[in-house]
Structures are given as C-alpha cells and as structure tokens.
Amino acid sequence: MRLNRRSREAGFTLLEVLVALTVLAVALAALVKTGADHARNTAYLQERTLAHWAGQNLLTEFQTGMRAIAEGGRTGDVLMGPYRFAYRVEMSDYTATTPFPLPAVKRVDIRLWLADQGEQAQRASVSGFMLP
C-alpha cells in the first residue's frame, strides 16, 4: 500500500500540466509579438534614417549649386539604399529679424516619403538656408 501512495505523489496531474502549458503558450505569444514589434520598429527607423540622409544630400546639392534654385515647390524622387523616396522642395525668401542687418537668404524645406506610399506617410523633413 505504501508503494502505491508514493507513485501517485511522484508525478504531475493532468491539470497541472495543462496549466503549465497554458502559461508557456501565453509567454511565447507575448515574446513573438514583442519580436514582431521590434522588427517593424527597426524597419521604420531605417526608413526614417535613410530618408533624412537623402534629404541632407538634396539640401547639400542645392547649397552647392548642383541643383537649380527655383521659387515655389518642386517634386521628384531619389534613391537611397534599398528605398526610393519621393520628395517635395519648397523654397522661399527668408529675412531674419535681428538687431543688425543680415542679407536675405533662401529657406529650403524638403519633405520626403516612400515613393510607393502617399505624402501623408512622411519619413523625414529637412530644412536649411542658402544665399541666393
């Protein structure tokens, strides 16, 4: 009789195993969701970083005279890494309000987004100034 009692106490019941599996399943589901969120955020940050670099390159091209200065807006697209970004450039006259006179400059605002998405999915915005 004593041997039979020990064998019953030595293992887990079916209910205990099911509860342990349920806890494990919930933990693994949370881990998978966290991994997917991390991958999605990493891709988004990569897009934003490359869009910002593309915007800085465009701004530099305007500042060095490699691209023509034009009033108003212009659009186009540029390739940076594995992404093609569409952009809109707005140029306007800018006069700083300072206690001493400064020459008039042009303000350049560049907005970039993934070319296959709409402008509402903007990834970067770059602004700078240049002499006319």
N, C-alpha and C positions, 0 to 999 in steps of 0.2 A: 504494500500500500504506500509506503514511503517513497519508493522509486517512481511511482506513477505521479505523485504530487510534485516532485522535483522536475519532471519532464514537462509538466504544464506551466510551471513558472519560468522555465528557461527561455522561452521564445516570446515573440511579439504576437499580439492578437491581430486579426484581420483589420479591425477598426483602427488600431494604432498604425498599421502600415498605410492604410488609406489616408489617414490624417497627415502622415509624414509626406506622402506623395503629393497631396494637395498643397501643402506648404512649399514643397520643392517646385511644383509647377507654377505657383504664383511668383516665387522668387525668380525663376528663369524667365517668365514672361516680362517681368519688370526689367530684367537685365537686357533682354532682347530689345525692348522699347528704348531703353537708355542708349544702347549701341546704335540703333537706327537714328535717334535724335542727334547723337553726336556726329554721325556720318553726314546727315543732312546739314547740320550747322557748319561742319568743316567745308563742305562744298560751297555753301553760301558765302562764307568768309573768303574762300579762294576767289570766287567771282567778284566780290567787292574789292579785294586787294588788286586783282588784275585790272578791273575797271578803273580804279584810282591811278594805277601806273599808266594805263592808256591815256587817261585824262591829263596826267602830268606831261606825257610825251607830246600830246596835242598842244598843250599850253606852251611848251618849250618851242615847238615848231612855229607857233605864232610869234613868240617873242624874238626868235632868231631870224624871222623873215622867210622861213621856208614855206610858210602858208600865207596867202594874201590876207590882208586886213580888210574886212568889209563890214559896213554898218548893218545893224539888224541881225537876223538869225541865219544860220546855215546848218544843214544836216549832212550826215554822211555815216560811214561805218569804218571800223578799224579792227584789225585782228590783233589779239594779244593772247599768247599762249594757245590753249585749245578753244578759246571763245572768240566769237565775233560780236563786237559791241557796236550798237548804233549810238550816235551822239547828236546833240543839238548845241550849237555855239551861239551865244548871244553876246554882241559887242555893243558897248555904249560909251559915251563920253563920261568922264568922271573928273570932278574937281573937288579936291579935298578942302575942307574948311579948317584952316589953320591960321594962327596969328601972323604968319609970314607967307608971302606968295610962293606958290608951287606951280609948276607947269601943268597944263591939262594933260591927262593921260587917258588911255582907253582901258575900260574894265572888260575882262573876258570871263564869261561864265560858261562852263562846259558841263553838260549833264550827260551821263552815259547809262545805258541799259543793254541787256542782252538783245541782240538783233531779232531773235525769233520770238521775243516777248514784247509787250507793249511798253510805251514810255512810262506808264504808271508803275512798272516794276523797276524803277531806277536803282542802279547799283552804286553810283558814285556821282559826286558833284565836285568840280574843281574850279577855283576862281583865281584870277591873277590880274596884274596890271602891266601895261606896257606903254612906252612912249609912241605917239603916233608917227 
